[in-house]
Amino acid sequence: MATNHRGLLAVQLVRSCLATGLVTATAFAQCGLQWLPGDGVPGANERIYVNVPWDPDGAGPLPEVVVLGGWFMIIGGIAANHVAIYDPTPGR
C-alpha cells in the first residue's frame, strides 16, 4: 500500500495550525480609535557624552541643574536636539 505523503503533511499542517492558534475566529480590539497618552520612554534614545552641573543664576535662589549633551534627539520622552537640562529638584 502506497503512502500518501502530501495528505499526511496536509493533516499535520492543519493540526499544528489549530494547536498554535493560527486559525482562529475574528478577534476584536479592546481599545478605542484614539491615541492614549503613555508614560513615554525613560532615558535617552541615543548616547549621552557630557553631563555638567550648572547653576543658571549663580548665587541666586534657583537650584543647580544638570546639562546633558550627546547624540540623543529624545530624552525622558521629550524632544531635545542633542542638548537637555535636567532639574533634579523634586516636584519641578
GROMACS elastic network, one bead per residue, 0.5 to 0.9 nm:
[ bonds ]
;  ai    aj funct       b0    kb
    3     6     6  0.89536   500
    3     7     6  0.88381   500
    3     8     6  0.85773   500
    4     7     6  0.54554   500
    4     8     6  0.64612   500
    4     9     6  0.87982   500
    5     8     6  0.51455   500
    5     9     6  0.60886   500
    5    10     6  0.85603   500
    6     9     6  0.50892   500
    6    10     6  0.61030   500
    6    11     6  0.86413   500
    7    10     6  0.51133   500
    7    11     6  0.62605   500
    7    12     6  0.86513   500
    8    11     6  0.51471   500
    8    12     6  0.61455   500
    8    13     6  0.85398   500
    9    12     6  0.50702   500
    9    13     6  0.60392   500
    9    14     6  0.86317   500
   10    13     6  0.50545   500
   10    14     6  0.62363   500
   10    15     6  0.86126   500
   11    14     6  0.52148   500
   11    15     6  0.61733   500
   11    16     6  0.86519   500
   12    15     6  0.50807   500
   12    16     6  0.61190   500
   12    17     6  0.85514   500
   13    16     6  0.52294   500
   13    17     6  0.61221   500
   13    18     6  0.86044   500
   14    17     6  0.51426   500
   14    18     6  0.61725   500
   14    19     6  0.85290   500
   14    23     6  0.87586   500
   15    18     6  0.52012   500
   15    19     6  0.60442   500
   15    20     6  0.86448   500
   16    20     6  0.60525   500
   16    21     6  0.84070   500
   16    22     6  0.84515   500
   17    20     6  0.53229   500
   17    21     6  0.60240   500
   17    22     6  0.50185   500
   17    23     6  0.60024   500
   18    21     6  0.52026   500
   18    22     6  0.62221   500
   18    23     6  0.57026   500
   18    24     6  0.78906   500
   19    22     6  0.78259   500
   19    23     6  0.87505   500
   20    23     6  0.80956   500
   21    24     6  0.59976   500
   24    27     6  0.80027   500
   29    32     6  0.78373   500
   31    34     6  0.81963   500
   32    35     6  0.81421   500
   37    40     6  0.82408   500
   38    41     6  0.88843   500
   39    42     6  0.82459   500
   39    77     6  0.79166   500
   40    76     6  0.69092   500
   40    78     6  0.82057   500
   41    44     6  0.77580   500
   41    45     6  0.82525   500
   41    74     6  0.85650   500
   41    75     6  0.77132   500
   41    76     6  0.59203   500
   41    77     6  0.50185   500
   41    78     6  0.87686   500
   42    45     6  0.87618   500
   42    75     6  0.72528   500
   42    77     6  0.65691   500
   43    46     6  0.88462   500
   43    74     6  0.82996   500
   43    75     6  0.54941   500
   43    76     6  0.50577   500
   43    77     6  0.77563   500
   44    47     6  0.70171   500
   44    48     6  0.75575   500
   44    72     6  0.59946   500
   44    73     6  0.76523   500
   44    74     6  0.57164   500
   44    76     6  0.62598   500
   44    77     6  0.79952   500
   45    71     6  0.84407   500
   45    72     6  0.55160   500
   45    73     6  0.66819   500
   45    74     6  0.56556   500
   45    75     6  0.64924   500
   45    76     6  0.88404   500
   46    70     6  0.75423   500
   46    71     6  0.55674   500
   46    73     6  0.72832   500
   46    74     6  0.79533   500
   46    75     6  0.85695   500
   47    69     6  0.87517   500
   47    70     6  0.57889   500
   47    71     6  0.55172   500
   47    72     6  0.60058   500
   48    51     6  0.76537   500
   48    68     6  0.68052   500
   48    69     6  0.58123   500
   48    71     6  0.64999   500
   48    72     6  0.68411   500
   48    82     6  0.85553   500
   49    68     6  0.76738   500
   49    69     6  0.59210   500
   49    71     6  0.78237   500
   50    67     6  0.78518   500
   50    68     6  0.55502   500
   50    70     6  0.65289   500
   51    66     6  0.63496   500
   51    67     6  0.55498   500
   51    69     6  0.65410   500
   52    65     6  0.84420   500
   52    66     6  0.55170   500
   52    67     6  0.52138   500
   52    68     6  0.66303   500
   52    69     6  0.87559   500
   53    64     6  0.65823   500
   53    65     6  0.57634   500
   53    67     6  0.62213   500
   53    68     6  0.89495   500
   54    57     6  0.89563   500
   54    58     6  0.85407   500
   54    63     6  0.89238   500
   54    64     6  0.55195   500
   54    65     6  0.53711   500
   54    66     6  0.59049   500
   54    67     6  0.67558   500
   55    58     6  0.53181   500
   55    59     6  0.78646   500
   55    60     6  0.85677   500
   55    62     6  0.73374   500
   55    63     6  0.64535   500
   55    65     6  0.61465   500
   55    66     6  0.85175   500
   56    59     6  0.89614   500
   56    60     6  0.84363   500
   56    62     6  0.71400   500
   56    63     6  0.79368   500
   56    64     6  0.69463   500
   56    65     6  0.75497   500
   57    60     6  0.51689   500
   57    61     6  0.74406   500
   57    62     6  0.63354   500
   57    63     6  0.83907   500
   57    64     6  0.86749   500
   58    61     6  0.84871   500
   58    62     6  0.82179   500
   58    64     6  0.87204   500
   59    62     6  0.81961   500
   60    63     6  0.82101   500
   62    65     6  0.88953   500
   63    87     6  0.80745   500
   63    88     6  0.87793   500
   63    89     6  0.73843   500
   64    87     6  0.74144   500
   64    88     6  0.82074   500
   64    89     6  0.85316   500
   65    85     6  0.66707   500
   65    86     6  0.57658   500
   65    88     6  0.65753   500
   65    89     6  0.82232   500
   66    84     6  0.83484   500
   66    85     6  0.56659   500
   66    86     6  0.50576   500
   66    87     6  0.64259   500
   66    88     6  0.76997   500
   67    83     6  0.72421   500
   67    84     6  0.58498   500
   67    86     6  0.63296   500
   67    87     6  0.88710   500
   68    82     6  0.80354   500
   68    83     6  0.56507   500
   68    84     6  0.51459   500
   68    85     6  0.61075   500
   68    86     6  0.75251   500
   69    72     6  0.78999   500
   69    82     6  0.55605   500
   69    84     6  0.66294   500
   69    85     6  0.89653   500
   70    73     6  0.86951   500
   70    81     6  0.89370   500
   70    82     6  0.51670   500
   70    83     6  0.67697   500
   71    81     6  0.82527   500
   71    82     6  0.53817   500
   71    83     6  0.86051   500
   72    75     6  0.68730   500
   72    80     6  0.71846   500
   72    81     6  0.69591   500
   72    82     6  0.51552   500
   72    83     6  0.78955   500
   73    78     6  0.84783   500
   73    79     6  0.59161   500
   73    81     6  0.50154   500
   73    82     6  0.56925   500
   73    83     6  0.83210   500
   74    77     6  0.59976   500
   74    78     6  0.54136   500
   74    80     6  0.52334   500
   74    81     6  0.75745   500
   74    82     6  0.82882   500
   75    78     6  0.54040   500
   75    79     6  0.65632   500
   75    80     6  0.65210   500
   75    84     6  0.76466   500
   76    79     6  0.84417   500
   80    83     6  0.60556   500
   80    84     6  0.61022   500
   81    84     6  0.77332   500
   86    89     6  0.89988   500
   87    90     6  0.82033   500
   87    92     6  0.68336   500
   88    91     6  0.88052   500
   88    92     6  0.77619   500
   89    92     6  0.58933   500
